[in-house]
Each structure stands twice: as C-alpha cells, then as structure tokens.
C-alpha cells in the first residue's frame, strides 16, 4: 500500500505538479468552484495553476429526507479522466464502480492537490432550482453527517475512492431546518475521530441570513464564504458602485464570530446567469483595500473555474490578495473549537 502511494506520488509529481514548500504561499487565499462546466478542464490543471489555495467540488446536490446522495460534476468524461490518473490510484479498483466515482481521489486529492498545498472541499447543496436536498429531522442530519464523514473525510474507500477531503462547504439555498444539527454532528466527528477538517458556510450576502442563519449561529464554522452576487441589496452595481457590497461586508464582519475567517465570494466573469460582477481593477482598487481591514479577512472565492479561465480574474487580483493563515496550515485545526 505504501509502495503504491510512493510510486503514484512520483508519477503524479512529474506529470502534474512541481512541488514546492512555498506553494501554499503562492496560492494567496483564492478559492474556486470546480465541477460545473466541462470547459473548465481537468481538476489537476486547476490545481496546477498556482492561483488557488482551495478548490470546491460543486456540488453534492441531492441528499436527505430518504433521497440517495447524488453529485453532479457536469460534463466531465469519466474515461478520459480515468486514463489520466490510473497511476495515481490509492489502491487498485477491481469493482464495477464507475470511474466518475473514483477519479477525483487519484487526480488531485490525497496525492496531488494536498501535496501541492491546495485544499479540497466538497460543496453540498447548490442552486435549489435544479437540486433536491433537505433534512427532515435531527436523526436525518446524523445519518447524513455519518455518510459525509465515512465517504469523503475518513480515508475509507467510498463513492469517489479513498479520500480524506479537507472539509465540507454548506452551499445551502433551501429551508432553515436542521443545518445547525448537521454542523454540530460534523463538528462531533472532527473532535472525536482524531482528524481535523474544515467546516464552511456559504450564505448569500443578505442579512438577516437566509437558510444558514441558525447554523452560523452555532459558531462552529471555521470559514464563511459570503456570496456577494445575485442579490441587488448587497452586490456591486453601476449606480451605487461598491457601496452596497462594502456596507454588507462590514455587517458580516460584525455578525460572524471574530475567529471565523470571512471570504468575499464573487463571480469570475460577467454572465446572464449571475448579477453583481465587479471588474478586477475595481476589486483591486476599491474592494480589497477595504475588506482587508477586517482582522478576520480570509481571501476571495470565485465562481467558477471556467469563467476564471476566460477572464483570468484570479491572475489579475492574485498579487493583492493577502495570505490567509487558514491555507498555510495543513496539519490540524487553525481555529479553536467554539464551546
């Protein structure tokens, strides 16, 4: 097993990444959503850019209330990806499990991304228009927490291979019920199983907080990725400029626990699907100088990888995004447990 990992690491290292102990510093606190457009390319090339400190796998979009968990990394060809990563397998797969349930583990997780210093989170939820998820009780939350831990966080062989992802992001856009129970259950696992992983909330920017208000109130999340788009009340617009966004940011700084890191989530390019796009030069000149004043500022999250390829948004803002200590620690918890 160890020999397999060693050989896999050498092969992946030579073909995908040039490892450096300073790689985490190069990433500079930018995260990106991956998995929603085939044109975004492979996961390994995303990790290899050096622009990102975290990649969010979007999304595990169906779960809870008796539903079979289902994720949708749109358009990615199982066979092509599998051929790229066969030498990076943690252990041989002789089952009938389809490759789209295994390739992520070999491509950028336990060997490549984490060795390069890129953290990999699973994003659960997503746009409710097309996705189906909810939790109907505390017991349902416990069952789903156990599924998440066993399948994606424990290192056991699960639906996408033997992986130990770095955390779970709550990208919840439906109901308020039992997300607080879910974060409590996941926190229990990380405090009792001997391995720390990150818990992230990704709310919309509007306050009062929709959907995740009770969960954020538990103070168990490490990081808050606030979506400053698709909401006219707190996003950039031509008439008011950055004022709605920055006013909302200040409210969030005061709302969350002081030792939660707060991230600015923005669209990486203009599109008909998302409103609130901010030009990179405006981000550099007006937004970042303001938000960096917050002691709990953590960085910038971009939606999504394909749009970032088109716009090179991450490349344009990278020099101005300060390092986030959250991304520089790969050995354990960065923030203390909130009792």
PALUMGU-67534 format. One record per residue: x, y, z of N, C-alpha, C, O in turn. Coordinates in steps of 0.05 Angstrom, whole numbers, padded with zeros to 5 digits, always signed. Atoms other than C-alpha are relative to their C-alpha. Layout:
% residues N
XYZXYZXYZXYZ;...
This chain:
% residues 339
+00017-00024+00000+00000+00000+00000+00017+00025+00000+00013+00043-00016;-00017-00023-00001+00055+00049+00019+00017+00002-00026+00022+00024-00035;-00015-00001+00024+00095+00029-00042-00017+00011-00023-00007+00026-00040;+00018-00011+00020+00034+00043-00086-00002+00030+00002-00001+00044-00018;+00002-00029-00004+00027+00111-00055+00026+00014-00009+00025+00035-00022;-00026-00012+00007+00102+00125-00064+00003+00002-00030+00011+00023-00041;-00002+00000+00030+00102+00105-00138-00020+00019-00012-00013+00035-00030;+00021-00019+00011+00037+00142-00151+00008+00029+00004+00004+00045-00013;-00008-00028-00005+00065+00204-00119+00022+00009-00019+00021+00032-00030;-00022-00007+00019+00128+00203-00162-00011+00005-00027-00003+00025-00040;+00011-00004+00027+00089+00194-00226-00017+00025-00002-00014+00041-00021;+00017-00024+00001+00038+00247-00209+00017+00025+00003+00011+00046-00009;-00017-00024-00005+00092+00294-00185+00013+00009-00026+00014+00033-00032;-00015-00007+00024+00130+00291-00251-00019+00009-00022-00011+00026-00039;+00018-00006+00022+00068+00296-00295-00019+00023+00005-00029+00036-00013;+00020-00020-00007+00024+00345-00257+00011+00024+00014+00004+00047+00007;-00008-00022-00018+00060+00387-00206+00030+00002+00004+00044-00018+00002;-00027-00004-00009+00126+00416-00187-00002+00009+00029-00007+00032+00034;+00005-00006-00029+00123+00412-00111+00020+00020+00011+00044+00019+00005;-00017-00020-00014+00150+00469-00070-00012+00004+00027-00036+00005+00031;+00010-00005-00027+00146+00482+00004-00013+00027+00002-00026+00032+00022;+00012-00026-00001+00124+00552-00013-00026+00001-00016-00037+00023-00020;+00024+00000+00018+00064+00530-00056-00024+00012+00014-00040+00026+00001;+00023-00011-00014+00014+00549-00003+00001+00030+00000-00020+00044-00002;-00002-00028+00000+00042+00619-00001-00008+00011-00028-00020+00033-00030;+00006-00009+00026+00035+00625-00076-00030+00002-00005-00039+00017-00022;+00028+00001+00005-00039+00610-00072-00015+00024+00010-00036+00032-00001;+00009-00026-00009-00053+00673-00032-00029+00003+00006-00041+00024+00002;+00027-00002-00010-00122+00657-00006-00022+00003-00020-00043+00014-00014;+00022+00000+00020-00162+00649-00070-00010-00028-00003+00005-00047-00005;+00013+00026+00005-00212+00593-00078-00017+00001-00025-00024+00023-00034;+00016+00001+00025-00252+00570-00138-00018-00025+00001-00011-00046+00011;+00018+00022+00004-00312+00526-00153+00007-00015-00025+00011-00003-00046;-00006+00018+00023-00298+00467-00199-00021-00021-00002-00031-00031+00018;+00018+00022+00004-00345+00417-00230-00026+00008-00014-00044-00009-00017;+00025-00009+00011-00399+00458-00264+00002+00007-00030-00018+00017-00041;-00002-00006+00028-00373+00465-00335+00023-00017-00012+00046-00015-00002;-00020+00017+00012-00336+00415-00379+00024+00016-00011+00046+00006-00012;-00020-00017+00012-00297+00473-00410+00021+00009+00021+00042+00021+00013;-00020-00009-00020-00261+00486-00344+00025-00018+00001+00045-00010+00013;-00023+00018+00001-00214+00427-00357+00001-00018+00024-00016-00018+00041;-00004+00021-00021-00187+00374-00311+00006+00013+00027+00015+00036+00029;-00005-00009-00028-00181+00381-00236+00030+00005+00004+00037+00023+00018;-00029-00003-00004-00106+00371-00239+00011+00026-00012+00029+00039+00000;-00010-00025+00012-00096+00431-00286-00010+00024+00017+00004+00044+00018;+00009-00021-00018-00138+00473-00239+00019+00003+00024+00027+00026+00031;-00018-00001-00022-00094+00455-00181+00028+00010-00008+00042+00022+00009;-00027-00005+00008-00031+00465-00222+00004+00029-00008+00027+00037-00013;-00004-00028+00008-00044+00539-00238+00016+00015+00019+00030+00034+00012;-00014-00015-00021-00015+00562-00172-00017+00024+00009-00008+00038+00027;+00017-00023-00008-00072+00613-00167-00018-00006+00024-00027+00012+00037;+00020+00007-00019-00115+00574-00119+00011-00013+00025+00029-00030+00024;-00006+00014-00025-00109+00555-00046-00020-00021+00007-00014-00039+00023;+00021+00019-00006-00174+00517-00045-00016-00004-00026-00021+00015-00041;+00018+00007+00021-00217+00481-00096-00025-00012+00012-00023-00030+00029;+00025+00010-00010-00290+00469-00082-00014-00017-00021-00019-00007-00043;+00013+00018+00018-00322+00409-00115-00030+00004+00001-00043-00001+00022;+00028-00008+00001-00392+00431-00136-00016-00017-00019-00008-00020-00042;+00010+00001-00028-00439+00401-00119-00010-00029+00006-00016-00044-00012;+00016+00022-00009-00466+00343-00078-00028+00011+00002-00035+00025+00022;+00024-00016+00004-00535+00365-00099-00026-00014+00008-00048-00002+00007;+00024+00015-00009-00584+00311-00075+00007-00016+00024+00025-00032+00025;-00004+00015-00024-00589+00284-00005-00022+00007+00020-00036+00026+00017;+00018-00005-00023-00631+00279+00058-00028-00009-00006-00037-00012-00029;+00028+00006+00002-00703+00260+00072-00005-00025-00018-00024-00025-00033;+00004+00025+00014-00695+00190+00043+00012-00001-00028+00011-00022-00041;-00012-00001+00027-00660+00212-00022+00027-00014+00000+00042-00013+00020;-00027+00011+00004-00600+00174-00048+00019+00023-00007+00013+00039-00025;-00018-00022+00006-00540+00222-00047+00010-00002-00029+00016-00023-00039;-00008-00001+00028-00521+00245-00116+00015+00026-00005+00006+00048+00004;-00015-00023+00007-00468+00293-00141+00002+00002-00030-00001-00017-00044;+00001-00005+00029-00461+00324-00209+00023+00019-00008+00020+00043-00006;-00022-00016+00011-00394+00347-00236-00003+00001-00030+00007-00016-00045;+00013+00000+00026-00424+00368-00301+00020-00004-00023+00040+00011-00026;-00013+00003+00025-00397+00341-00366+00027-00013+00000+00038-00018-00022;-00027+00011+00000-00331+00311-00343-00001-00029-00008-00015-00045+00004;-00001+00026+00012-00315+00249-00383+00015-00019+00018+00039-00016+00022;-00012+00019-00018-00302+00191-00337+00024-00014-00012+00045-00016+00001;-00021+00016+00012-00260+00151-00385+00026+00016-00005+00048+00006+00000;-00023-00017+00005-00214+00209-00405+00014+00006+00026+00039+00005+00027;-00012-00007-00025-00203+00230-00334+00014-00025+00013+00036-00023+00023;-00012+00024-00012-00191+00158-00311+00026-00007-00012+00045-00015+00002;-00026+00006+00013-00136+00149-00363+00022+00018+00009+00046+00010+00008;-00020-00019-00010-00101+00210-00335+00011-00007+00027+00033+00000+00035;-00007+00003-00028-00099+00186-00264+00005-00029+00009+00007-00034+00033;-00002+00028-00008-00092+00110-00266+00025-00007+00016+00024-00024+00034;-00024+00006-00016-00021+00112-00239-00001+00013+00027+00016+00007+00044;+00002-00014-00026-00044+00156-00181-00020-00013+00018-00027-00002+00039;+00020+00013-00017-00094+00107-00154+00011-00007+00027+00034-00017+00030;-00009+00007-00027-00090+00098-00080+00001-00030+00004+00019-00041+00016;-00001+00029+00001-00108+00026-00089-00015-00009-00025-00033+00004-00033;+00013+00009+00025-00129-00015-00150-00030-00003+00004-00039-00011+00025;+00030+00001-00001-00203-00012-00166-00008-00023-00019-00008-00020-00043;+00009+00023+00016-00227-00081-00189-00030-00004+00002-00040-00025-00006;+00029+00002-00002-00300-00067-00176-00014+00011-00024+00000+00019-00043;+00015-00011+00022-00355-00046-00222-00007+00029+00005-00023+00041-00010;+00005-00028-00007-00355+00023-00190+00009+00017-00024+00032+00015-00033;-00007-00016+00023-00357+00074-00247+00022+00019+00006+00025+00028+00029;-00024-00016-00005-00295+00116-00256-00006+00028+00010+00010+00040+00023;+00006-00027-00010-00331+00181-00243-00003+00001+00030-00006+00022+00042;+00002+00002-00030-00336+00156-00171+00028-00004+00011+00031-00006+00036;-00026+00006-00011-00261+00144-00166+00021+00020-00009+00042+00023+00005;-00023-00014+00011-00221+00192-00209+00008+00024+00017+00032+00031+00017;-00007-00024-00015-00224+00252-00163+00021-00007+00022+00039+00009+00028;-00018+00008-00022-00188+00214-00108+00028-00002-00010+00047+00005+00004;-00027+00005+00010-00130+00198-00153+00012+00026-00012+00036+00029-00013;-00009-00023+00017-00126+00264-00191+00011+00022+00017+00033+00031+00011;-00009-00024-00013-00120+00319-00141-00002-00001+00030+00003+00019+00044;+00006+00001-00029-00137+00294-00071+00024-00009+00016+00042+00007+00023;-00018+00010-00020-00094+00250-00028+00029+00002-00008+00047+00003+00009;-00027-00002+00009-00032+00255-00071+00006+00028-00010+00024+00042+00001;-00009-00023+00014-00031+00315-00116-00008+00027+00013+00010+00042+00021;+00008-00027-00009-00073+00374-00091+00011+00005+00028+00022+00026+00033;-00008-00005-00027-00057+00365-00018+00030+00001+00002+00041+00016+00019;-00030-00002+00000+00017+00353-00033+00008+00027-00009+00029+00037-00001;-00006-00026+00010+00016+00418-00071-00009+00022+00019-00002+00045+00014;+00009-00019-00019-00017+00453-00013-00028+00011-00007-00038+00029+00007;+00027-00007+00007-00085+00460-00047-00020-00016+00017-00018-00040+00018;+00020+00014-00016-00143+00444+00000-00024-00005-00018-00032+00011-00035;+00023+00008+00016-00203+00408-00030-00024-00005+00018-00023-00021+00036;+00024+00002-00015-00272+00417-00002-00022-00011-00018-00022-00007-00042;+00024+00008+00013-00337+00384-00021-00022+00020+00006-00028+00025+00030;+00022-00019-00004-00393+00434-00032-00027-00015-00001-00032-00029-00021;+00026+00014-00001-00462+00407-00012-00022+00020-00004-00021+00042+00008;+00022-00018+00005-00526+00438-00037+00000+00010-00028-00001-00005-00047;+00000-00012+00026-00525+00487-00094-00027+00012-00007-00045+00013+00010;+00024-00013+00009-00579+00523-00134-00025-00018+00003-00026-00039-00009;+00023+00018-00007-00646+00496-00109-00018-00004-00024-00034-00023-00024;+00017+00003+00023-00679+00506-00177+00002-00028-00013-00017-00040-00021;-00005+00026+00013-00647+00442-00203+00008-00022+00019+00010-00045+00012;-00010+00019-00019-00625+00408-00140-00020-00006+00022-00038+00010+00027;+00020+00009-00019-00662+00369-00087+00015-00008+00026+00030-00028+00026;-00013+00007-00025-00638+00369-00015-00015+00013+00023-00026+00035+00020;+00011-00010-00025-00665+00378+00055+00005-00021+00021+00012-00044+00015;-00002+00018-00023-00661+00347+00124-00025+00002+00016-00034+00024+00022;+00027-00001-00013-00725+00327+00159+00000-00003+00030-00021-00001+00043;-00001+00004-00029-00700+00315+00230+00029+00000+00009+00047+00000-00007;-00026+00002-00012-00641+00314+00277+00012-00027-00008+00036-00029-00013;-00011+00027+00007-00634+00239+00262+00008-00001-00029+00028-00014-00036;-00008-00001+00028-00633+00253+00188+00027+00015-00003+00043+00006-00019;-00025-00014+00000-00577+00303+00200+00023-00018+00009+00045-00018-00002;-00020+00018-00009-00539+00250+00239+00007-00021-00021+00031-00027-00025;-00005+00020+00021-00547+00199+00183+00017+00013-00022+00036+00000-00032;-00014-00012+00022-00523+00248+00131+00029+00008+00008+00047+00006-00008;-00027-00006-00010-00464+00271+00174+00017-00025-00001+00041-00024-00008;-00015+00025+00000-00443+00199+00181+00008-00008-00029+00030-00017-00034;-00006+00005+00029-00448+00190+00105+00023+00018-00010+00042+00008-00022;-00021-00019+00009-00405+00252+00093+00027-00008+00012+00047-00009-00003;-00026+00007-00013-00352+00231+00143+00011-00026-00011+00034-00027-00019;-00010+00026+00009-00348+00159+00121+00008+00001-00029+00029-00012-00036;-00004+00001+00029-00350+00173+00046+00022+00019-00010+00035+00013-00029;-00017-00021+00011-00307+00236+00039+00022+00010+00019+00040+00024+00011;-00018-00013-00019-00269+00252+00103+00017-00020+00016+00036-00012+00029;-00012+00019-00018-00247+00187+00135+00024-00015-00011+00040-00027+00004;-00021+00015+00013-00198+00158+00085-00008-00028-00007+00008-00043-00019;+00010+00026+00008-00241+00096+00076-00007+00001-00030-00011+00023-00041;+00007+00001+00029-00256+00073+00005-00030+00005-00003-00046-00011+00006;+00027-00009+00003-00320+00109-00013-00008+00004-00029+00005-00007-00047;+00011-00002+00027-00360+00131-00073+00018+00014-00020+00014+00011-00044;-00019-00011+00019-00303+00172-00104+00028-00009+00007+00048+00005+00000;-00026+00011-00006-00247+00129-00079+00008+00004+00030-00009+00012+00046;-00009-00003-00027-00205+00130-00016+00011+00029+00004+00033+00035-00004;-00007-00029-00002-00203+00204+00002-00003+00010+00029-00019+00000+00045;+00003-00016-00025-00193+00250+00061-00002+00029-00009+00018+00043-00009;+00003-00028+00008-00221+00316+00037+00005+00018+00023+00005+00010+00047;-00008-00019-00021-00202+00378+00075-00024+00013+00013-00020+00027+00034;+00023-00012-00013-00273+00400+00091-00025-00002-00016-00026-00012-00039;+00027+00000+00012-00346+00408+00075-00010+00029+00000-00009+00043+00020;+00012-00026+00003-00378+00472+00049-00030-00003-00002-00040-00018-00018;+00030+00000+00000-00452+00485+00063-00009+00022-00019-00010+00045-00012;+00009-00019+00020-00477+00518-00001-00031-00003-00002-00042-00012-00022;+00028+00006-00005-00549+00516+00023-00018+00023-00009-00014+00046-00001;+00019-00019+00010-00606+00551-00013-00029-00009+00004-00047+00000-00010;+00027+00011-00005-00666+00513+00016-00004-00003+00030+00012-00016+00043;+00010+00003-00027-00701+00517+00083+00021+00010+00021+00044+00016+00014;-00018-00007-00022-00670+00534+00151+00003-00024+00018+00019-00023+00037;+00003+00022-00019-00684+00467+00183+00023-00019+00000+00030-00031-00020;-00019+00022-00006-00631+00422+00213+00028+00003-00011+00044-00015-00009;-00028-00004+00008-00569+00452+00181+00017+00004+00024+00041-00003+00024;-00015-00003-00025-00548+00471+00251+00005-00027+00013+00027-00031+00024;-00005+00027-00010-00557+00398+00271+00023-00013-00016+00039-00028-00005;-00021+00013+00017-00513+00377+00212+00028+00010+00008+00046-00005+00010;-00026-00010-00007-00456+00424+00230+00009-00010+00028+00033-00014+00032;-00007+00011-00027-00459+00400+00303+00010-00029-00003+00029-00036+00011;-00008+00028+00003-00455+00328+00281+00028-00003-00013+00044-00019-00005;-00026+00001+00013-00396+00341+00234+00022+00010+00019+00044-00001+00019;-00020-00009-00020-00361+00380+00289+00006-00022+00020+00029-00025+00029;-00005+00022-00018-00370+00320+00335+00020-00020-00013+00038-00029+00001;-00018+00018+00014-00335+00276+00283+00029+00011+00001+00047-00004+00007;-00028-00010+00001-00275+00322+00277+00013+00003+00027+00037+00003+00030;-00012-00002-00027-00267+00328+00352+00005-00028+00012+00020-00030+00032;-00002+00027-00013-00272+00253+00366+00014-00021-00017+00021-00042-00007;-00011+00020+00018-00242+00218+00305+00030+00004-00005+00042-00012-00019;-00029-00003+00002-00171+00245+00311+00010+00013-00025+00034+00014-00030;-00008-00015+00024-00171+00284+00246-00017+00024-00004-00042+00023-00005;+00015-00024+00003-00190+00356+00238-00006+00005-00030+00010+00000-00047;+00007-00010+00027-00227+00381+00176-00016+00025+00004-00027+00031+00025;+00012-00027-00001-00256+00449+00159-00030-00001-00006-00039-00018-00022;+00028-00004+00005-00329+00469+00161-00005+00028-00009+00004+00047+00003;+00003-00026+00013-00351+00525+00116-00029+00005-00006-00043-00012-00015;+00027-00009+00008-00416+00564+00108+00003+00018-00024+00021+00035-00025;-00001-00017+00024-00430+00597+00041-00028+00013-00003-00043+00006-00022;+00026-00014+00002-00491+00643+00053+00000+00021-00021+00021+00031-00031;+00003-00025+00016-00518+00697+00008+00006+00024+00018+00007+00021+00043;-00009-00024-00016-00498+00767+00029-00022+00014+00015-00016+00029+00034;+00022-00015-00013-00567+00790+00051-00001-00007+00030+00001-00030+00038;+00005+00003-00028-00578+00800+00126-00027+00012+00006-00033+00034-00003;-00005+00025-00014-00618+00772+00161+00007-00023-00019-00001-00023-00042;-00011+00022+00015-00584+00709+00138-00022-00020-00007-00037-00029+00010;+00020+00020+00009-00628+00663+00096+00013-00028+00001+00037-00031-00006;-00007+00028+00002-00623+00587+00103+00021-00009+00020+00018-00030+00033;-00023+00009-00017-00558+00584+00143+00002+00016+00026+00022+00014+00040;-00002-00017-00024-00574+00633+00199+00004-00015+00026+00022-00009+00042;-00002+00016-00025-00584+00581+00254+00026-00015+00000+00039-00019+00022;-00025+00015+00001-00524+00541+00230+00024+00018+00007+00042+00010+00021;-00022-00019-00006-00478+00602+00231+00000+00008+00029+00022+00012+00041;+00003-00008-00028-00504+00620+00300+00013-00020+00019+00019-00014+00042;-00013+00020-00017-00473+00555+00327+00029+00008+00005+00041-00002+00024;-00028-00008-00001-00404+00587+00316+00019-00023-00004+00041-00023+00006;-00016+00024+00005-00378+00520+00293+00014+00000-00027+00032-00016-00032;-00014-00002+00026-00358+00541+00223+00027+00013+00004+00030+00031+00020;-00027-00013+00000-00285+00558+00211+00000+00024-00018+00013+00044-00012;-00002-00019+00022-00297+00599+00149-00028+00007-00011-00045-00011-00013;+00025-00008+00012-00354+00639+00119+00006+00012-00028+00020+00032-00030;-00004-00009+00028-00354+00647+00043-00026+00015-00008-00045+00002-00017;+00024-00015+00004-00405+00703+00033-00003+00007-00030+00015+00018-00042;+00005-00004+00028-00436+00706-00037-00011+00029-00005-00034+00035+00001;+00007-00028+00006-00436+00780-00058-00008+00002-00029+00002+00019-00044;+00011-00002+00027-00474+00768-00123-00028-00013+00000-00035-00027+00019;+00027+00009+00002-00544+00751-00146-00019+00011+00022-00038-00002+00030;+00017-00013-00020-00573+00798-00094+00004+00030-00002+00024+00040+00008;-00004-00029+00005-00584+00872-00113+00004+00016+00026+00015+00038+00025;-00002-00016-00024-00587+00893-00040+00029+00001+00011+00035+00018+00028;-00027+00000-00011-00514+00876-00027+00021-00008-00020+00042-00019-00013;-00020+00006+00021-00477+00869-00093+00008+00026-00014-00006+00047-00012;-00009-00022+00016-00439+00916-00137-00020+00006-00022-00031-00012-00034;+00016-00008+00023-00480+00956-00188+00010+00026-00010+00025+00041+00003;-00010-00023+00013-00467+01012-00236-00007+00026+00014+00009+00044+00017;+00010-00025-00012-00509+01064-00200+00014+00006+00027+00023+00028+00032;-00011-00004-00027-00483+01053-00129+00029-00008+00003+00041-00004+00024;-00028+00009-00001-00415+01024-00145+00004-00022+00021-00012-00041+00023;-00007+00021-00020-00383+00984-00089-00014+00004+00027-00011-00013+00044;+00011-00006-00027-00423+01015-00032-00018-00022+00011-00014-00030+00034;+00017+00021-00011-00477+00961-00025+00017-00024+00009+00012-00036+00030;-00017+00023-00006-00423+00907-00026+00016+00005+00026+00016-00011+00044;-00017-00006-00023-00377+00941+00024-00016+00005+00026-00006-00003+00047;+00017-00003-00024-00433+00961+00071-00009-00027+00010-00009-00032+00035;+00007+00027-00008-00456+00889+00071+00024-00015+00013+00021-00029+00033;-00024+00012-00011-00385+00865+00083+00004+00008+00029+00010-00009+00046;-00004-00010-00027-00379+00909+00144-00020-00013+00019-00013-00019+00042;+00020+00013-00017-00444+00879+00171+00008-00029+00006+00003-00038+00028;-00008+00027-00004-00417+00810+00161+00024-00002+00019+00026-00021+00036;-00023+00000-00018-00352+00827+00197-00010+00001+00029+00001-00012+00047;+00011-00002-00028-00394+00846+00258-00018-00023+00007-00022-00028+00031;+00019+00021-00006-00441+00787+00251+00014-00026+00008+00005-00039+00027;-00012+00026-00005-00394+00727+00250+00019+00000+00024+00027+00021+00032;-00020+00003-00021-00350+00701+00305+00026+00012-00008+00035+00009-00031;-00024-00014+00007-00286+00741+00308+00022-00018-00011+00039-00009-00026;-00021+00018+00011-00243+00680+00295-00011-00019-00021+00001-00040-00026;+00007+00012+00026-00283+00657+00235+00014+00017-00021+00015+00041-00020;-00011-00016+00022-00246+00676+00172-00022+00005-00020-00039-00012-00027;+00021-00009+00018-00290+00715+00124+00011+00004-00028+00031+00018-00032;-00009-00001+00028-00284+00708+00049-00020+00014-00018-00045+00013-00013;+00016-00015+00019-00310+00751-00008-00005-00018-00024+00014-00023-00039;+00006+00017+00023-00345+00707-00060-00012+00016-00022-00032+00030-00018;+00008-00016+00022-00352+00738-00128-00001-00017-00026+00012-00038-00027;-00002+00014+00026-00367+00716-00200+00026+00007-00014+00035+00030-00012;-00026-00004+00013-00304+00708-00241-00002+00014-00027+00018+00022-00039;+00004-00014+00025-00335+00738-00303-00029+00008-00002-00046-00003+00013;+00028-00008+00003-00399+00773-00325-00015-00022-00015-00004-00035-00032;+00017+00020+00013-00456+00728-00347-00029+00007+00004-00036+00023+00021;+00029-00004-00002-00531+00727-00357-00011-00014+00025-00032-00006+00035;+00010+00016-00023-00537+00677-00300+00004+00014+00027-00011+00010+00045;-00007-00013-00025-00504+00719-00246+00001+00030-00003+00013+00040-00022;-00003-00029-00001-00511+00792-00228+00022+00007+00020+00029-00010+00037;-00019-00010-00020-00461+00833-00188+00029-00003-00007+00046-00002+00010;-00028+00002+00008-00398+00823-00229+00015+00026+00005+00005+00048-00001;-00017-00023-00006-00342+00870-00207+00026-00003-00016+00039-00024-00015;-00024+00002+00016-00285+00885-00255+00025-00003+00019+00025+00008+00041;-00024+00005-00017-00217+00861-00227+00014+00025+00009+00024+00027+00031;-00014-00024-00008-00188+00931-00227-00015+00014+00022-00003+00027+00039;+00016-00012-00021-00246+00955-00184+00004-00016+00026+00006-00004+00048;-00006+00017-00023-00234+00896-00137+00027+00008+00012+00030+00011+00036;-00027-00007-00009-00160+00915-00133+00001+00028+00013+00014+00032+00033;-00003-00028-00009-00170+00990-00123-00020+00008+00022-00014+00025+00038;+00020-00009-00018-00234+00995-00083-00009-00022+00021-00013-00016+00044;+00012+00021-00017-00257+00928-00054+00021-00012+00019+00017-00011+00043;-00020+00013-00017-00194+00894-00029+00012+00018+00021+00016+00010+00044;-00010-00018-00021-00165+00955+00007-00019+00003+00023-00010+00007+00046;+00020-00003-00022-00230+00960+00047-00003-00026+00015-00001-00026+00040;+00006+00025-00015-00243+00887+00063+00025-00011+00015+00022-00025+00034;-00025+00009-00013-00170+00874+00082+00004+00013+00028+00021+00004+00043;-00002-00013-00027-00180+00920+00142-00012-00018+00021-00005-00015+00045;+00012+00018-00019-00221+00866+00175+00020-00020+00011+00035-00032-00005;-00020+00018-00012-00180+00825+00224-00005-00029-00008+00013-00046-00008;+00007+00027+00007-00217+00762+00202-00003-00004-00030-00014-00024-00038;+00000+00003+00029-00209+00773+00127+00016-00025-00007+00038-00030+00003;-00014+00025+00008-00191+00707+00094+00008-00002-00029+00028-00015-00035;-00007+00002+00028-00190+00717+00019-00024+00004-00018-00044+00016-00011;+00020-00003+00020-00231+00713-00044-00008-00027-00012+00010-00044-00016;+00010+00025+00012-00274+00657-00072-00013+00007-00027-00029+00026-00028;+00010-00007+00027-00290+00656-00147-00019-00022-00010-00014-00046-00007;+00018+00018+00014-00348+00625-00184+00001+00008-00030-00007+00030-00038;-00011+00026-00005-00327+00589-00225+00026-00003-00016+00036+00016-00027;-00026+00005+00013-00264+00557-00255-00001+00008-00030+00018+00021-00039;+00001-00006+00029-00287+00563-00328+00001+00030-00005+00015+00039-00022;+00001-00029+00004-00303+00636-00322+00026+00013+00008+00034+00034-00004;-00026-00011-00007-00237+00648-00288+00020-00005-00022+00038+00012-00027;-00017+00005+00023-00202+00616-00347-00004+00022-00021+00015+00032-00032;+00007-00020+00020-00238+00665-00394+00011+00027+00008+00023+00041-00008;-00005-00028-00009-00226+00727-00352+00028+00003+00013+00038+00025+00015;-00025-00001-00016-00162+00709-00313-00004+00018+00024+00014+00034+00031;+00006-00017-00023-00195+00743-00254+00020-00006+00023+00031+00013+00035;-00018+00006-00022-00153+00705-00204+00028+00010-00005+00042+00019+00014;-00027-00010+00006-00089+00723-00240+00002+00030+00003+00023+00040+00011;-00001-00029-00002-00107+00797-00240-00001+00010+00029+00010+00031+00035;+00002-00009-00028-00123+00801-00166+00021-00014+00018+00024-00005+00041;-00018+00016-00017-00072+00750-00140+00020+00016+00015+00024+00010+00039;-00021-00015-00016-00017+00800-00121-00012+00016+00023+00002+00024+00041;+00012-00018-00020-00067+00840-00080-00016-00015+00021-00029-00003+00038;+00015+00016-00020-00099+00783-00041+00020-00010+00021+00038-00026+00015;-00019+00008-00020-00062+00774+00025-00002-00029+00007-00022-00042+00001;-00001+00028-00008-00042+00706+00051-00020-00005+00022-00023+00012+00040;+00019+00008-00021-00094+00670+00093+00013-00022+00016+00020-00043+00005;-00014+00020-00016-00065+00632+00152-00015-00026+00000-00003-00047+00004;+00015+00025+00002-00121+00581+00144+00012-00018-00021+00013-00043-00016;-00011+00017+00021-00089+00557+00080+00029-00008+00005+00039-00027-00009;-00028+00006-00004-00019+00555+00108+00004-00023+00019+00027-00032+00023;-00002+00021-00020-00034+00502+00160-00013-00025-00011-00037-00026-00016;+00011+00024+00011-00042+00432+00133+00000-00023+00020-00008-00046+00013;-00003+00021-00019-00031+00393+00197-00022-00003+00020-00024-00023+00034;+00020+00002-00020-00091+00408+00240-00017+00025+00002-00015+00042-00016;+00018-00023-00002-00141+00459+00265+00014+00026+00002+00035+00029+00015;-00011-00027-00001-00126+00532+00253-00014+00016+00022-00002+00032+00035;+00015-00015-00020-00182+00558+00297-00009-00019+00022-00013-00043+00017;+00008+00017-00023-00201+00532+00366-00029-00008-00002-00045+00005-00016;+00029+00009-00002-00265+00494+00379-00015+00021+00016-00006+00029+00037;+00017-00020-00014-00320+00542+00399-00019-00016+00018-00036-00031+00008;+00017+00015-00018-00354+00514+00461-00028+00011+00003-00044+00000+00017;
